[in-house]
Amino acid sequence: MTMTTTRARAAAPGGAILISLLLSTLFFTLLFTLAFTLAFSTGCGELEERVVTSPLVGATRVDERGEARVDELLRARGYTYLRLASSADGEWHVITGAAPERGATVRYRGYAELRDYRSPTLDRQFDRLVFASARAIQAPQ
């Protein structure tokens, strides 16, 4: 037996282990990639659905600030619609988060508007809906 043949036989078992390790690593990498891709693509569909159904799609940017008394409140799915004393006919402000009480004076900032918006939840048409942030600065009297 020559020296080259002896070295080849000694190296063969280590090479088989290395190849086996590489193949199993490749298999688990492909499996993880497939699982991640499926999970991510499902999540994107849900995100896309939320974005497309968001009332802010198609809104026009505005920058309105003021203080006014809250004359009327409507609540629907995390939104609170405010009819302010200073608002024109058919104009409402919509906020998320903590809602002021009816009769409270609020400081508000409008950042987007929709014209002729129909709320499917409230089954109501709004001539002008201003998306805003608002906080009470004076309790109801």
Residue, then its C-alpha position, 0 to 999 in steps of 0.5 A: m500500500t502506498m502512502t497516498t492511499t493510506r492518507a485518502r482512506a484516513a481522510a474519507p471518514g472526516g470528509a463524509i462527516l463534513i459533507s453530512l454536516l453541510l447537507s443538514t445545515l443546508f436542509f435546515t436553512l432551506l426549511f427555515t427560509l421556507a417557513f419564514t417566507l410563508a409566515f412573512s407573506t401571510g403577514c404582508g397580506e394582513l398589513e396590506e388589507r389594513v392599509v387599504t381599508s384605512p380611512l386615511v387612504g386618500a386623505t388630504r394633508v391639513d394643518e389646523r389648530g384651535e380650541a373648542r368645546v365638544d358639543e357631541l361625541l360618537r364612538a366607533r372601533g377605537y375612534t371618537y368622532l367630535r362635533l366641535a362648537s367651532s365646526a362648520d355644518g357637517e364637519w367633524h373631528v376624529i381622534t384615537g385614544a382617550a376621548p374628552e367628555r361632552g362639554a369639555t374644551v379641547r385643544y386640537r390639531g388636525y393633520a388630514e381631512l376626508r371629504d364626503y366620507r361614509s363611516p361603515t361602522l356608524d352608517r353615517q355620512f360626513d361632509r368633512l372629517v378631520f383626523a386630529s389629536a385632541r386633549a381636554i384643557q377645561a372640564p365640562q361646565 
